[in-house]
Amino acid sequence: MQETPHQFGPETEAIRTQTARTAQKEHATPLFLTSSFVYDSAEDMAAAFQDDSLEVNIYSRFSNPTVDEFVKKVAQMEGAEAGVATGTGMAAVFSTFMTFLSQGDHILSASAVFGSTHTILTKYLPKWGISSTYFDMTKPETIEALVQPNTKMLYVETPSNPGLDIIDLALLGEICKKYDILFVVDNCFATPVVQKPMLFGADLVIHSATKFMDGQGRVLGGAVVGHSELIYQLYLLIRNTGPSMSPFNAWVLSKSLETLHLRMEKHAQNALQLAQALTHNRQVSLVKYPFLPNHPQYAVAQKQMKNGGAIVVFEVKGGLESGRRFLNALQMVSMTNNLGDSRSIASHPASTTHSKLSEQERQAVGITPGLIRVSVGLESVEDIIWDVEQALGRI
Ligand SMILES: *Cc1c(COP(=O)(O)O)cnc(C)c1O
């Protein structure tokens, strides 16, 4: 009788995946901080350059064992065949566009995308004759009519930033299959612990590893995972154009992935408790969190997410000035625009990240004047709720 091989769980893979061990037999993953690799003979060196299997390390812009370990873990966690790592999340986004789009192509994108992604779509891609159209995430029934004969890629972030809109990934997967469009999801907000877009038909999943994957606000990094033949094309672009990940950052990130499951569960528990507390606060006119039943896409969130994630948004009464006063009254929660940190963070998009947009543009992506975004950290939840509530008491 043939035994079926044991299938390891995702937590085990995040902890036990190790691509290399040296003669010292270290238990933890070594950090291969080297720019190039040596050969025993001229013949070996010549063979390395002929090798298409990508097994031989030549130069760390191409590949590095520490970077390989990080990206292998991300691919396993997302249920993808393969992956590539990049120096930042934006390098992952830009490399994906550069690899799969050509002059004359069209991207259909959610209107609420990360600020720098919006800049690439509207300012840089048109220089190379690549056009884009935005769709409204809250009106999925309007998307199919926006597909053009030259539409090559559909691009989305769910939950969106900072509006926390959720879109049905399975529905988008079907549209992309029907029209033979590459389906790309930026899964940075959810992480593979909370949501696995590959299960819903995504071809490529992008990450800013800078956020929850690192989880302590220390290093920058990015990754793209997906089907091997697509990843191979991306690999060739990255190998030649150079947005590669530093082995040091990969080492930090690989270590962090060992605790991503535990951290995301705790982030989400704390976030849900903060969201519930805020629904009773008289200074708050609206609370949005994917796992609060009043969320407009609550049913979709329940279907495709394991928990509601770490981000809570709410609207303070009194608009822009109240939003600013709220931030100034915080005693523990940090004021910074990053997210995905063990430290709780609050930001006020209307006066900071999105202040250059017009009032109308802000409204279109759900940014009202009093909107506050909290990236809920891992501190004692009583302290997070205490700080947010005492600051609300002083607006
Ligand atoms: C931060 C972020 C990015 C960009 O990542 P960097 O690592 O800062 O380059 C892309 N998408 C989303 C959703 C993000 O939050």
The ligand as an SDF file (V2000), in Angstrom:
LIG
                    3D

 15 15  0  0  0  0  0  0  0  0999 V2000
    2.3460   50.2380    1.3580 C   0  0  0  0  0  0  0  0  0  0  0  0
    1.5770   49.6610    0.2530 C   0  0  0  0  0  0  0  0  0  0  0  0
    2.1590   49.4940   -1.0070 C   0  0  0  0  0  0  0  0  0  0  0  0
    3.5680   49.9340   -1.3100 C   0  0  0  0  0  0  0  0  0  0  0  0
    4.5140   49.2290   -0.5880 O   0  0  0  0  0  0  0  0  0  0  0  0
    5.9880   49.8110   -0.2290 P   0  0  0  0  0  0  0  0  0  0  0  0
    6.6310   48.6480    0.4240 O   0  0  0  0  0  0  0  0  0  0  0  0
    5.7910   50.9880    0.6520 O   0  0  0  0  0  0  0  0  0  0  0  0
    6.6210   50.1770   -1.5120 O   0  0  0  0  0  0  0  0  0  0  0  0
    1.3770   48.9380   -2.0000 C   0  0  0  0  0  0  0  0  0  0  0  0
    0.1090   48.5690   -1.7790 N   0  0  0  0  0  0  0  0  0  0  0  0
   -0.4870   48.7170   -0.5740 C   0  0  0  0  0  0  0  0  0  0  0  0
   -1.9090   48.2990   -0.3830 C   0  0  0  0  0  0  0  0  0  0  0  0
    0.2160   49.2760    0.4830 C   0  0  0  0  0  0  0  0  0  0  0  0
   -0.3800   49.4450    1.6750 O   0  0  0  0  0  0  0  0  0  0  0  0
  1  2  1  0
  2  3  1  0
  2 14  2  0
  3  4  1  0
  3 10  2  0
  4  5  1  0
  5  6  1  0
  6  7  2  0
  6  8  1  0
  6  9  1  0
 10 11  1  0
 11 12  2  0
 12 13  1  0
 12 14  1  0
 14 15  1  0
M  END
$$$$
